[in-house]
Amino acid sequence: RGSAPATAMVSAFEELCQRRGLQPDEWRRSLASPIIAEKCLLDMTEEELQRHYAAVEARAQSTREDRALIVLERSQEGRLERQANRVFEQRASDGTISADEAP
């Protein structure tokens, strides 16, 4: 008896990439790559060090959601993300949940 093949669940990270018009594999590689300093940190002036660390901090802040979704996606091959989605759907009202309601 034939059944239709199960379609792979699109992860939240992949959905985020689709909304932003990014290729998930390329974005994963980009996030995994460090910001390369223009020169050796030991040779930088205080101003250069401050600019470099500010760029690193800005990237960390701007990619926080992306990196968290990658962790969820990787955790137990997506099982953790599916479980989180189920719990959210059970507890959410009008598609939202407050922080104090989260387990």
Wavefront OBJ file of the C-alpha trace (Angstrom):
o trace
v 0.000 0.000 0.000
v 1.530 3.288 -1.075
v 1.462 6.414 0.929
v 2.699 9.842 0.039
v 6.230 10.495 1.243
v 6.423 12.617 4.351
v 7.554 16.129 3.576
v 10.373 17.421 5.687
v 9.339 20.019 8.217
v 10.764 23.435 7.435
v 12.669 24.663 10.453
v 12.110 28.060 12.017
v 15.628 29.004 10.881
v 14.756 28.147 7.280
v 11.509 30.140 7.562
v 13.498 33.111 8.865
v 15.885 32.821 5.916
v 12.963 32.658 3.470
v 11.459 35.835 4.948
v 14.813 37.598 4.611
v 15.558 36.233 1.131
v 18.648 34.321 2.320
v 19.907 30.863 1.422
v 19.898 28.831 4.689
v 23.126 26.922 3.971
v 25.031 30.055 2.993
v 23.713 31.955 6.042
v 24.693 29.072 8.365
v 28.242 29.175 6.954
v 28.369 32.944 7.336
v 27.226 32.756 10.963
v 29.813 30.064 11.675
v 32.630 32.279 10.370
v 34.234 34.752 12.753
v 34.741 38.406 11.934
v 38.301 38.604 10.699
v 40.273 41.518 12.103
v 42.056 43.800 9.637
v 45.333 43.074 11.392
v 46.651 41.265 14.438
v 44.873 42.393 17.612
v 48.232 42.982 19.281
v 49.123 45.494 16.547
v 45.862 47.463 16.805
v 45.515 50.844 18.425
v 42.903 51.340 21.156
v 40.542 52.908 18.607
v 40.970 50.007 16.180
v 40.362 47.511 18.984
v 37.228 49.379 20.060
v 35.896 49.411 16.473
v 36.632 45.704 16.060
v 34.984 44.720 19.348
v 32.001 46.967 18.568
v 31.578 45.174 15.205
v 31.778 41.783 16.930
v 29.209 42.850 19.547
v 26.873 44.320 16.910
v 26.979 41.116 14.902
v 26.329 39.033 18.012
v 23.283 41.153 18.865
v 21.897 41.273 15.334
v 22.213 37.512 14.804
v 21.005 36.342 18.225
v 17.682 34.985 16.927
v 19.359 33.339 13.935
v 21.908 31.530 16.095
v 19.263 30.419 18.613
v 17.151 28.953 15.804
v 20.168 27.047 14.482
v 20.683 25.523 17.930
v 17.023 24.483 18.050
v 17.271 23.070 14.548
v 20.357 21.011 15.386
v 19.163 19.828 18.789
v 18.230 16.202 18.456
v 17.731 16.580 14.692
v 14.845 19.000 15.103
v 12.912 17.044 17.742
v 13.455 19.787 20.313
v 12.111 22.402 17.893
v 9.019 20.299 17.115
v 8.405 19.800 20.848
v 8.811 23.544 21.462
v 6.302 24.274 18.689
v 3.781 21.832 20.198
v 4.113 23.356 23.666
v 3.807 26.862 22.238
v 0.646 25.929 20.332
v -0.855 24.350 23.464
v -0.168 27.358 25.680
v -0.475 30.281 23.270
v -3.542 32.437 23.072
v -3.963 34.536 19.924
v -0.552 33.336 18.744
v 1.317 34.860 21.675
v 2.652 33.689 25.004
v 4.046 35.835 27.794
v 7.424 35.063 29.320
v 5.951 34.126 32.689
v 3.778 31.488 30.981
v 6.766 29.774 29.360
v 7.882 26.527 30.982
l 1 2 3 4 5 6 7 8 9 10 11 12 13 14 15 16 17 18 19 20 21 22 23 24 25 26 27 28 29 30 31 32 33 34 35 36 37 38 39 40 41 42 43 44 45 46 47 48 49 50 51 52 53 54 55 56 57 58 59 60 61 62 63 64 65 66 67 68 69 70 71 72 73 74 75 76 77 78 79 80 81 82 83 84 85 86 87 88 89 90 91 92 93 94 95 96 97 98 99 100 101 102 103
